[in-house]
C-alpha cells in the first residue's frame, strides 16, 4: 500500500514535470535542466517501471506499467513522490503518461509542466539507436501512448519545447519561462 506523498516546497525555478511521447527527448532535456539548475534531482517514472519489471522478472514495460496502474491510476507518480524528501528543492519529474499522474504531480509539487514535442521520424530514429524495445515494439508503445492519452498531457503543458531543438536552447527556454512564472 502506498504512503501518502510528502509535499515538496520549492524555491526559485520550482519543480518541473516533463511530459512527452516515448523517445521524445525528455531524459536528455531533464539532464540538461538539472545541470543548469545546480544539480536538481531527477525522478524518472520510467525507471520506477523498469525497477518493478526487473523485480517481477518481466521484460514488458507496458504490461508492468499497466499492472502498476491497476493498483491506482496514479500509482507510479505516488511512488515517485514517496522517493522525494521534503527538503529537496525543485525536483524534475520525467514521464507521467496519464491525467491522474499529472494531476497528482502538479498538485503535490506545485510544478510547471514542460512538454517535449518531437516529430515521429525523430522519435523512431532514437528508438532504433537506443534499442529501447526490450520486448515491446514501436507499434505497441504507440498504441499504449494513445490509450494513456499522453498527447493530451502534451497539449495541456505550461510550456512546449521541440525535441528537435538543440537541448541547450530548449533548457534555456524552460528556465526563462519558469523564472518569469515565479
C-alpha positions as CSV (number, residue, x, y, z in Angstrom):
1,X,0.0,0.0,0.0
2,X,1.4,3.4,-0.9
3,X,2.1,6.0,1.7
4,X,0.7,9.5,1.2
5,X,3.2,11.7,-0.6
6,X,5.0,14.4,1.1
7,X,4.5,17.9,-0.2
8,X,7.8,19.3,-1.6
9,X,8.3,23.0,-1.3
10,X,10.2,24.8,-4.0
11,X,12.2,28.0,-4.3
12,X,13.5,29.8,-7.4
13,X,12.6,27.9,-10.6
14,X,10.3,25.4,-8.9
15,X,9.6,21.8,-9.6
16,X,9.3,20.7,-13.2
17,X,7.4,17.9,-14.7
18,X,8.4,16.9,-18.2
19,X,5.9,15.2,-20.4
20,X,6.2,13.8,-23.9
21,X,5.8,10.7,-26.0
22,X,8.3,7.9,-25.7
23,X,11.7,8.7,-27.3
24,X,10.9,12.4,-27.5
25,X,14.0,13.6,-25.6
26,X,12.5,14.0,-22.1
27,X,15.5,12.5,-20.3
28,X,18.0,14.5,-22.3
29,X,16.2,17.7,-21.5
30,X,15.9,16.8,-17.8
31,X,19.6,16.1,-17.5
32,X,20.5,19.5,-19.1
33,X,18.0,21.3,-16.9
34,X,19.4,19.6,-13.8
35,X,22.9,20.6,-14.8
36,X,21.9,24.2,-15.5
37,X,19.9,24.4,-12.2
38,X,22.7,23.2,-10.0
39,X,22.1,19.5,-9.9
40,X,18.4,19.3,-9.3
41,X,17.2,15.7,-8.6
42,X,15.7,13.9,-11.5
43,X,13.0,11.3,-10.9
44,X,12.2,9.2,-13.9
45,X,8.8,7.5,-13.8
46,X,10.1,5.0,-16.4
47,X,12.9,4.0,-14.0
48,X,10.3,3.1,-11.4
49,X,8.5,0.9,-14.0
50,X,11.8,-0.7,-15.1
51,X,12.7,-1.5,-11.5
52,X,9.3,-3.1,-10.9
53,X,9.6,-5.1,-14.1
54,X,13.1,-6.3,-13.0
55,X,11.7,-7.3,-9.6
56,X,8.9,-9.3,-11.2
57,X,11.1,-10.8,-13.9
58,X,9.1,-9.1,-16.7
59,X,10.6,-7.9,-20.0
60,X,7.5,-5.9,-20.9
61,X,7.5,-2.4,-19.6
62,X,4.0,-1.8,-20.9
63,X,2.5,-4.8,-19.0
64,X,4.4,-3.8,-15.9
65,X,3.1,-0.2,-16.1
66,X,-0.4,-1.5,-16.7
67,X,-0.3,-3.7,-13.6
68,X,1.0,-0.8,-11.5
69,X,-1.8,1.4,-12.8
70,X,-4.3,-1.2,-11.8
71,X,-3.4,-0.6,-8.2
72,X,-4.3,3.1,-8.8
73,X,-4.2,5.3,-11.9
74,X,-1.6,7.5,-10.2
75,X,0.4,4.7,-8.6
76,X,3.7,5.4,-10.5
77,X,3.5,9.1,-9.7
78,X,2.8,8.3,-6.0
79,X,5.9,6.1,-5.9
80,X,7.9,9.0,-7.4
81,X,6.6,11.4,-4.7
82,X,7.4,8.9,-2.0
83,X,11.1,8.9,-3.1
84,X,11.3,12.7,-2.6
85,X,12.3,14.4,0.6
86,X,10.6,17.5,1.9
87,X,13.9,19.4,1.8
88,X,14.5,18.8,-1.9
89,X,14.3,22.0,-4.0
90,X,12.6,21.9,-7.3
91,X,12.9,18.2,-8.4
92,X,12.5,17.4,-12.1
93,X,10.0,14.6,-12.6
94,X,10.1,12.9,-16.0
95,X,7.5,10.9,-17.8
96,X,3.9,11.0,-16.5
97,X,1.6,9.3,-19.0
98,X,-1.8,9.7,-17.6
99,X,-4.1,12.6,-16.5
100,X,-4.2,11.1,-12.9
101,X,-0.4,11.1,-12.7
102,X,0.0,14.6,-14.0
103,X,-2.8,15.9,-11.7
104,X,-1.1,14.4,-8.6
105,X,2.4,15.7,-9.6
106,X,1.0,19.2,-10.3
107,X,-0.8,19.5,-7.1
108,X,1.8,18.0,-4.8
109,X,4.8,19.6,-6.3
110,X,3.2,22.9,-7.5
111,X,5.1,22.1,-10.6
112,X,5.4,23.7,-14.0
113,X,4.7,21.2,-16.8
114,X,7.0,21.2,-19.8
115,X,6.1,19.2,-22.9
116,X,8.7,17.9,-25.4
117,X,7.1,17.7,-28.8
118,X,9.2,15.7,-31.3
119,X,8.4,14.5,-34.8
120,X,7.6,10.8,-35.1
121,X,10.5,10.3,-37.5
122,X,13.0,11.6,-35.0
123,X,11.5,9.5,-32.2
124,X,11.6,6.4,-34.3
125,X,15.3,7.0,-35.1
126,X,16.0,7.4,-31.4
127,X,14.1,4.3,-30.6
128,X,16.1,2.2,-33.0
129,X,19.5,3.7,-32.0
130,X,18.9,3.1,-28.3
131,X,17.3,-0.3,-28.7
132,X,14.5,0.7,-26.3
133,X,12.2,-2.0,-27.5
134,X,13.1,-4.7,-24.9
135,X,10.1,-6.9,-25.7
136,X,7.7,-4.1,-26.5
137,X,7.5,-3.0,-30.2
138,X,7.3,0.6,-31.5
139,X,3.7,-0.1,-32.5
140,X,2.8,-1.4,-29.0
141,X,4.3,1.7,-27.4
142,X,2.5,4.0,-29.8
143,X,-0.8,2.2,-29.0
144,X,-0.2,2.5,-25.3
145,X,0.7,6.2,-25.6
146,X,-2.7,6.7,-27.4
147,X,-4.5,4.7,-24.7
148,X,-2.9,6.7,-21.9
149,X,-3.7,9.9,-23.7
150,X,-0.2,11.2,-23.4
151,X,-0.9,13.6,-26.3
152,X,-3.5,15.3,-24.1
153,X,-0.8,15.9,-21.5
154,X,1.5,17.5,-24.0
155,X,-1.3,19.9,-25.1
156,X,-2.0,20.8,-21.5
157,X,1.6,21.8,-20.6
158,X,2.6,25.2,-19.4
159,X,5.4,25.3,-22.0
160,X,6.2,23.3,-25.1
161,X,9.7,22.8,-26.4
162,X,10.7,21.0,-29.5
163,X,12.6,17.7,-29.1
164,X,14.2,18.7,-32.4
165,X,15.8,21.8,-31.0
166,X,19.3,21.9,-29.5
167,X,18.8,20.8,-25.9
168,X,20.6,23.8,-24.5
169,X,18.2,26.1,-26.3
170,X,15.2,24.2,-25.1
171,X,16.5,24.1,-21.5
172,X,17.2,27.8,-21.5
173,X,13.6,28.4,-22.7
174,X,12.3,26.3,-19.8
175,X,14.4,28.1,-17.2
176,X,13.4,31.6,-18.6
177,X,9.7,30.7,-18.6
178,X,9.9,29.1,-15.1
179,X,11.7,32.0,-13.5
180,X,9.2,34.5,-15.0
181,X,6.3,32.5,-13.7
182,X,7.6,32.7,-10.1
